[in-house]
Amino acid sequence: MNTSNKQADNTCKRRQRLHEIMIALIQKQEDFELMDVGASGYESSFRNKKDGDPAKWIERNQRILNKYQALVHTAIALEALLDAEEGK
């Protein structure tokens, strides 16, 4: 197998392992929230929401996005640790 095929295979294996780690982390979440898709359009969401406060949607979506980013960073760190263990 040539070098580029090995690299592609390693990348594929790494992505698969990251995917599996992410799934496991998500399953451990007690309350996994999704971002509010209605908050993407200011006008339509404002009319459809009772509270109608765009700052609240933005704050909530930022909190959820930060949680997603933390999950991704954790998965990457765990995958790196697993990779280091395999390298021993």
PyMOL commands that set and color helices and strands:
alter all, ss='L'
color gray80, all
select helices_A, chain A and resi 3-28+37-40+42-48+54-87
alter helices_A, ss='H'
color red, helices_A
deselect
rebuild
show_as cartoon
